[in-house]
Amino acid sequence: MRILLVEDSIDIADAIETRLARDGHALTVVSDGLEGGEYALSGDFDVILLDINLPGQDGFAVLRSLRNTGIATPVLVMTARNQVADKVSLLDLGADDYIVKPFELAELSARVRALARRGMGKSSPQLQIDGLRMDIGMRTASLDDQPLDLGKREYDLLECLAVNAPNTVNKDQIVVKLFGLDDTGTPNAVELLVSRLRRKLEGSSVEIYTQRGAGYLLRRCHT
C-alpha cells in the first residue's frame, strides 16, 4: 500500500515510517504542508496521513484543498488537538478518520488498514485491458494468465498507464508519479522504464504507444 505521510516532526515521522514499512507499506514522507498538498494532488496514494500543525500550510488548508479539487483518497488526520469542535471541523472538511497525539503505533497501523479497506470499497481494485490483468490492492500483474515479473517502478508505470487508459499520460506526470521530487527522476529514466516494459509486453494483446509530443498511453494492439 502506498502512503503519503505529511509530518514535520522528524522523530514522529521516523517512528511512523519504520512501523508502517515493517507492515509492508511504501511511504513517501514530506514535512511541509504546501509540499504535502502537491504530492497528494500529483501522486497516487492509497492513504494520506496528515498532521495539522505544519509549516507552509496547515493541515486544515491542505485537507480543504484536496477535497475541493476532488481528491477522494482516504485521509487520516493526526492531531494534538483534543477538542470536539476541532474534530468536527476536520470531519466536515472531509477527513475520513483522526487520531490524537500521542498515540500507539499499533493503533495507527490498524486505522490505516481500516481506511485502506474502506477505500477499496469505493472502486474495484482490479484492472483488465485485454490479456493484461492488474490487482491494485496486491500490486500484482498478469499477462494472458501468466504472472508478470515487474520491478517496483515498472509496476508503478504500468499501473499509471492502465488507470488512465485510453488517455495519454505525459512524461512530467509520470516522473512525479514514479520519482516524486527525486533528482533521479528524469524523462530519460521514464524512457528506459517504458523500453523495459515494452519488452515484457511483447507478443501480447496490449502495447505502450508513444504519442509524440504528448506522452504514453496503454492500448490494445492494432492489428
N, C-alpha and C positions, 0 to 999 in steps of 0.2 A: 504494500500500500504506500502511496506517495503522500507525504505530509509536508505542509508548509508550516514552519514554526516561526512566529514573529514575537521575539522576546529580547529585551535589551539587557537583561541581567545575564552576564556570561556564565556565572555559576549555575543558575537555574536552567539556562539553555543547554549547557553541557550535560547536566543530570538528566534532563528530559530526552535529549538526543541519544545518550548512552542507553537509557532504558528502552526507548522505542526501537532503536536499531537492534537491540538484543531480541526484541519481539519480531524482528524480520521486516521492519518498515524502512523505507528510504526517506530521509529527511533533508529538506532544504531549510537552512537556518539563516534568518536575517534579523537585524537588531533595530531597524528604523521603520517607523510606520509608513512613510512615503515609499520606501523601497519594498516593504512588505505588500503594499497595495499594488505596486507594479508587477511583482511576481504573481500575485493572486489573479490579476487580470490577464497576464500573458501565459502563465503556466497551466498545467493540467494536473490538479491535485485532487486526492480523494477526501482529504480533511484538512482544514486550516485551524491551527492553534494560535490564538490571538491574545496577546497581552493588552491591557488597557492603557497603562501609563507608558507611552512610547515617545521617543524623540521624533521630531519631524512632523508627525501626525498621530494623534491618539487613537486608541482602538475604536472609540465611538465613531470617529470620522472615517476610519478605514472600513468598518462594517457598513456604515451608511452608503459609502461609495460603491462597495461591492454589490449590495442589493439593488441600488439604483441603476447599476449597469447591467443587472440581470444575471450576475454570477450566483449560481444556486449551490455551490459547493458547501457542504456542512461546515459550520464554524463553531468551534468550542472556545469560549472566551475564558481567559484566566485572569482573575481579578483579586486584588486585595480588599476591594470594597465589599462589605457585607450588608449594605443597606438594601432593604426591599425595593426602594424606588430605583436604585441603580440596576438591580436585577430585572425589574420590569422594563426599564428603558432598553436594556440590552436585548431582551426577548422581542420587544416591539420593533427594534431596528432590524431584526432578522437573525439573531443568534439562535443556534439550534440547541445549545447547552452552555452551561457555565460551571466553573469550579473555582472555589475561593481559596486563595493562598493563605497559609501554607497548606499544601495537600500532599497526600501519599501518591507516589508514582504508580503504585498498583491500581489506585482508583482512576488516575488519569488514563492509564492504559486500557482499563475496562470501558471507560467512557468513549475513548477513541474507537474501540471495536464496535460499540453500540452505534455510534454515529455512522461508521462505515457500512454497517448492515442496513441502517435506515436509508443511507444514500443509495445503496444498490437497489433498494426497493423502488426508487424513483424512475429508473430506466434499466433496461436489460443489460447485464454485464457481458452479454455475448454479441459478437460482431461476425457477420459472414458475408463475404464477397466471392461468389462462385465457390471455388475449392478452398479458399482461404477462410479459416475459422479462428477467431481470437476470443479468449476468455479474459476479459479485462480485470476481473477480480483476482484471478490466479496468475495473470501476466504470462499466459502461455499462448502459443500459436501453432496451428497445424495446417498442412497443405495436402489436400486430397487424402485426408485422414492420417497423414504421417506427420509426426512432431517436427516442428521447425527448430533447429538449434540456433538460437539468437543470443547475441550479447545484449547487455542492458540497453545500450543506446540504439542498437539495431532494433530491439523490440520497441523502444520508445518512438523511434522514427516510423516504424510500420504502423503502430497504433495511431500516431498522429495523422498519418495519411488515410488510414482506414476510417477513423472517426469523421474526418472531413470529406471523404469520398461522396460524390464525384467532383467535389470542388478542389481547386488548386490551392496549395499551401505555399506561401513564398518562403525564400531561404531565410530571411530575417526572423520570421515566426518560428521556423524550425530550429534556428540557432538558440533562441531564447528558450524554447521548449526543452531542448536536449542539454544545453550547457548553462542556462541561466546567464549570469554576467561573467562567467569564467572566461579568462583570456584565451583559453584553448579552443573556444567555440568560434569557428570561422566558416564562411561559405565553403572553403576548400575541405574542411573537415566533414561538412554535410555531404559534399560530392563524393567523398571517399565512402561514407556510410551508404549512400544511395547505390554506389557501384557494388558494394558487398551484398546489399540486399537483392539487387537485380540478379546476381549470380545464384542466390538461394531460391529465387522465384522462377528461374529459367525452366522452360518446358511446362509451366503451369498455365492456368486459365486467367491469371491476373498479372499485371505489369505496372511498373512505375514509369509514368510518362513525363517527359520534360516539356513544360510549357515555356517556350523561350521568352525570357524577359519577365516571367511571372513566378515560376516555381515548379513544383512537382504535384502530380496527382496519381492516385491509385485507381486503376480501372480494369475492366475486363479486356483481355487481349482481343484486338481486332483481327478477324480472320478474312 
